[in-house]
């Protein structure tokens, strides 16, 4: 009868830990990218609706790289930030 040595058990345990760490390292950036994409889409929709409806009230945020980045990173709070900056500046 063959018995499994402690070295083989440790090798499997270390291999499983390394596999878990590799999966975690690959999964975290994907979650961040999805979150940024989600914020950008929702913020862009809110910005388009604001420009469409706000045109009747004199509110308009121009679409440029700076406003796109602010809305993309922050989402709806980015739109609010742009409105406040436009109001105070």
Buried (B, 14 or more C-beta within 10 A) or exposed (E): EEEEEEEEEEEEEEEEEEEEEEEEEEEEEEEEEEEBEEBBEBBBEBBEEBBEEBEEEEEEBEEEEEBBEBBBBBBBEBBBBBBEEEEEE
